[in-house]
Amino acid sequence: MKLILAVVQDKDANRLVDALGDKDFKSTKLSSTGGFLKEGNTTLMIGCKDDQVDQALEIIKENCSHREQMVAPISPMGGNADSYIPKPVKVEVGGATVFVLPVDSFHQF
């Protein structure tokens, strides 16, 4: 058995949960916050059998798209102003960061 942890952008989360459910994957949705853009995202915990991992990864890949987003700069507030960019910049966001972990045991009460 495997545990898939998929960190996705909030915009993709509901579509992904629906797509996983359509293929009988059960998931648990957790709110989380990213470190780079300091924005909310969603972490999904998906338990599956070893032979279902590739199918789950394909569903994640199909439902979590990359997109460009304008990001307003954050003032250094006393930090190093050398790296401060005073105007909004485009960054690529979206997609998914996925971890596949082995599960030693699983209990459902």
CYANA upper distance limits for C-alpha pairs under 8 A (distance plus 0.5 A):
  1 MET  CA     47 GLY  CA      7.80
  1 MET  CA     48 CYS  CA      6.37
  1 MET  CA     49 LYS  CA      5.00
  1 MET  CA     50 ASP  CA      5.69
  1 MET  CA    102 PRO  CA      6.87
  1 MET  CA    103 VAL  CA      5.96
  1 MET  CA    104 ASP  CA      8.07
  2 LYS  CA     47 GLY  CA      6.38
  2 LYS  CA     48 CYS  CA      6.00
  2 LYS  CA     49 LYS  CA      6.54
  2 LYS  CA     50 ASP  CA      6.43
  2 LYS  CA     53 VAL  CA      8.00
  2 LYS  CA    100 VAL  CA      7.01
  2 LYS  CA    101 LEU  CA      6.04
  2 LYS  CA    102 PRO  CA      5.21
  2 LYS  CA    103 VAL  CA      5.74
  3 LEU  CA     45 MET  CA      7.23
  3 LEU  CA     46 ILE  CA      6.19
  3 LEU  CA     47 GLY  CA      5.13
  3 LEU  CA     48 CYS  CA      7.04
  3 LEU  CA    100 VAL  CA      6.29
  3 LEU  CA    101 LEU  CA      5.57
  3 LEU  CA    102 PRO  CA      6.79
  3 LEU  CA    103 VAL  CA      6.82
  4 ILE  CA     44 LEU  CA      8.23
  4 ILE  CA     45 MET  CA      6.27
  4 ILE  CA     46 ILE  CA      5.46
  4 ILE  CA     47 GLY  CA      6.77
  4 ILE  CA     48 CYS  CA      8.30
  4 ILE  CA     98 VAL  CA      7.34
  4 ILE  CA     99 PHE  CA      6.16
  4 ILE  CA    100 VAL  CA      5.04
  4 ILE  CA    101 LEU  CA      6.77
  5 LEU  CA     43 THR  CA      7.08
  5 LEU  CA     44 LEU  CA      6.15
  5 LEU  CA     45 MET  CA      5.37
  5 LEU  CA     46 ILE  CA      7.01
  5 LEU  CA     98 VAL  CA      6.08
  5 LEU  CA     99 PHE  CA      5.54
  5 LEU  CA    100 VAL  CA      6.95
  5 LEU  CA    101 LEU  CA      8.45
  6 ALA  CA     43 THR  CA      5.97
  6 ALA  CA     44 LEU  CA      5.62
  6 ALA  CA     45 MET  CA      7.22
  6 ALA  CA     60 ILE  CA      8.48
  6 ALA  CA     96 ALA  CA      6.78
  6 ALA  CA     97 THR  CA      6.20
  6 ALA  CA     98 VAL  CA      4.87
  6 ALA  CA     99 PHE  CA      6.96
  7 VAL  CA     41 ASN  CA      7.48
  7 VAL  CA     42 THR  CA      6.21
  7 VAL  CA     43 THR  CA      4.82
  7 VAL  CA     44 LEU  CA      6.95
  7 VAL  CA     96 ALA  CA      6.06
  7 VAL  CA     97 THR  CA      5.61
  7 VAL  CA     98 VAL  CA      6.80
  8 VAL  CA     12 ASP  CA      7.05
  8 VAL  CA     13 ALA  CA      6.89
  8 VAL  CA     41 ASN  CA      6.43
  8 VAL  CA     42 THR  CA      5.84
  8 VAL  CA     43 THR  CA      6.76
  8 VAL  CA     44 LEU  CA      8.37
  8 VAL  CA     64 CYS  CA      7.44
  8 VAL  CA     94 GLY  CA      7.17
  8 VAL  CA     95 GLY  CA      6.97
  8 VAL  CA     96 ALA  CA      5.28
  8 VAL  CA     97 THR  CA      7.25
  9 GLN  CA     13 ALA  CA      6.98
  9 GLN  CA     40 GLY  CA      8.05
  9 GLN  CA     41 ASN  CA      5.22
  9 GLN  CA     42 THR  CA      6.56
  9 GLN  CA     64 CYS  CA      8.22
  9 GLN  CA     93 VAL  CA      8.32
  9 GLN  CA     94 GLY  CA      5.98
  9 GLN  CA     95 GLY  CA      7.82
  9 GLN  CA     96 ALA  CA      7.95
 10 ASP  CA     14 ASN  CA      8.25
 10 ASP  CA     40 GLY  CA      7.35
 10 ASP  CA     41 ASN  CA      5.30
 10 ASP  CA     42 THR  CA      6.04
 12 ASP  CA     16 LEU  CA      6.63
 12 ASP  CA     63 ASN  CA      7.16
 12 ASP  CA     64 CYS  CA      6.06
 12 ASP  CA     65 SER  CA      8.06
 12 ASP  CA     94 GLY  CA      8.36
 13 ALA  CA     17 VAL  CA      6.64
 13 ALA  CA     42 THR  CA      6.90
 14 ASN  CA     18 ASP  CA      6.68
 15 ARG  CA     19 ALA  CA      6.68
 15 ARG  CA     63 ASN  CA      7.17
 16 LEU  CA     20 LEU  CA      6.56
 16 LEU  CA     59 ILE  CA      7.95
 16 LEU  CA     60 ILE  CA      7.01
 16 LEU  CA     63 ASN  CA      6.03
 16 LEU  CA     64 CYS  CA      7.76
 17 VAL  CA     21 GLY  CA      6.60
 17 VAL  CA     27 SER  CA      7.56
 18 ASP  CA     22 ASP  CA      6.66
 19 ALA  CA     23 LYS  CA      7.23
 19 ALA  CA     59 ILE  CA      7.39
 19 ALA  CA     63 ASN  CA      8.23
 20 LEU  CA     24 ASP  CA      6.94
 20 LEU  CA     25 PHE  CA      5.57
 20 LEU  CA     26 LYS  CA      7.56
 20 LEU  CA     27 SER  CA      8.22
 20 LEU  CA     56 ALA  CA      7.80
 20 LEU  CA     59 ILE  CA      7.25
 21 GLY  CA     25 PHE  CA      5.68
 21 GLY  CA     26 LYS  CA      6.72
 21 GLY  CA     27 SER  CA      8.45
 25 PHE  CA     46 ILE  CA      7.65
 25 PHE  CA     47 GLY  CA      8.17
 25 PHE  CA     48 CYS  CA      7.75
 25 PHE  CA     56 ALA  CA      8.26
 26 LYS  CA     46 ILE  CA      6.67
 26 LYS  CA     47 GLY  CA      7.42
 27 SER  CA     44 LEU  CA      6.71
 27 SER  CA     45 MET  CA      5.96
 27 SER  CA     46 ILE  CA      5.07
 27 SER  CA     47 GLY  CA      7.52
 28 THR  CA     44 LEU  CA      6.05
 28 THR  CA     45 MET  CA      5.58
 28 THR  CA     46 ILE  CA      7.15
 29 LYS  CA     42 THR  CA      7.23
 29 LYS  CA     43 THR  CA      6.53
 29 LYS  CA     44 LEU  CA      5.22
 29 LYS  CA     45 MET  CA      7.11
 30 LEU  CA     42 THR  CA      6.22
 30 LEU  CA     43 THR  CA      5.58
 30 LEU  CA     44 LEU  CA      6.64
 30 LEU  CA     45 MET  CA      8.40
 31 SER  CA     40 GLY  CA      7.65
 31 SER  CA     41 ASN  CA      6.77
 31 SER  CA     42 THR  CA      5.35
 31 SER  CA     43 THR  CA      6.77
 32 SER  CA     40 GLY  CA      6.32
 32 SER  CA     41 ASN  CA      5.74
 32 SER  CA     42 THR  CA      5.93
 32 SER  CA     43 THR  CA      6.77
 33 THR  CA     38 LYS  CA      6.77
 33 THR  CA     39 GLU  CA      6.12
 33 THR  CA     40 GLY  CA      4.87
 33 THR  CA     41 ASN  CA      5.98
 33 THR  CA     42 THR  CA      8.25
 34 GLY  CA     38 LYS  CA      5.65
 34 GLY  CA     39 GLU  CA      6.10
 34 GLY  CA     40 GLY  CA      6.74
 34 GLY  CA     41 ASN  CA      7.00
 35 GLY  CA     39 GLU  CA      8.23
 48 CYS  CA     52 GLN  CA      6.61
 48 CYS  CA     53 VAL  CA      7.18
 49 LYS  CA     53 VAL  CA      7.40
 52 GLN  CA     56 ALA  CA      6.79
 53 VAL  CA     57 LEU  CA      6.64
 54 ASP  CA     58 GLU  CA      6.69
 55 GLN  CA     59 ILE  CA      6.88
 56 ALA  CA     60 ILE  CA      6.81
 57 LEU  CA     61 LYS  CA      6.62
 58 GLU  CA     62 GLU  CA      6.62
 59 ILE  CA     63 ASN  CA      6.77
 60 ILE  CA     64 CYS  CA      6.57
 60 ILE  CA     96 ALA  CA      7.87
 61 LYS  CA     65 SER  CA      8.04
 61 LYS  CA     95 GLY  CA      7.80
 61 LYS  CA     96 ALA  CA      7.88
 64 CYS  CA     94 GLY  CA      6.88
 64 CYS  CA     95 GLY  CA      5.14
 64 CYS  CA     96 ALA  CA      6.65
 65 SER  CA     94 GLY  CA      6.12
 65 SER  CA     95 GLY  CA      5.39
 66 HIS  CA     92 GLU  CA      7.12
 66 HIS  CA     93 VAL  CA      6.18
 66 HIS  CA     94 GLY  CA      4.91
 66 HIS  CA     95 GLY  CA      5.42
 67 ARG  CA     92 GLU  CA      6.15
 67 ARG  CA     93 VAL  CA      5.95
 67 ARG  CA     94 GLY  CA      6.49
 68 GLU  CA     90 LYS  CA      6.68
 68 GLU  CA     91 VAL  CA      6.03
 68 GLU  CA     92 GLU  CA      5.00
 68 GLU  CA     93 VAL  CA      6.44
 69 GLN  CA     90 LYS  CA      5.91
 69 GLN  CA     91 VAL  CA      6.00
 69 GLN  CA     92 GLU  CA      6.83
 69 GLN  CA     93 VAL  CA      7.13
 70 MET  CA     88 PRO  CA      6.56
 70 MET  CA     89 VAL  CA      5.91
 70 MET  CA     90 LYS  CA      4.95
 70 MET  CA     91 VAL  CA      6.90
 71 VAL  CA     88 PRO  CA      5.74
 71 VAL  CA     89 VAL  CA      5.93
 71 VAL  CA     90 LYS  CA      6.70
 71 VAL  CA     91 VAL  CA      7.45
 72 ALA  CA     87 LYS  CA      7.16
 72 ALA  CA     88 PRO  CA      4.85
 72 ALA  CA     89 VAL  CA      7.29
 73 PRO  CA     84 TYR  CA      7.98
 73 PRO  CA     85 ILE  CA      6.71
 73 PRO  CA     86 PRO  CA      6.66
 73 PRO  CA     87 LYS  CA      6.72
 73 PRO  CA     88 PRO  CA      6.27
 73 PRO  CA     89 VAL  CA      8.20
 74 ILE  CA     84 TYR  CA      8.30
 75 SER  CA     84 TYR  CA      7.54
 76 PRO  CA     80 ASN  CA      6.87
 76 PRO  CA     81 ALA  CA      6.50
 76 PRO  CA     84 TYR  CA      7.06
 80 ASN  CA     84 TYR  CA      8.05
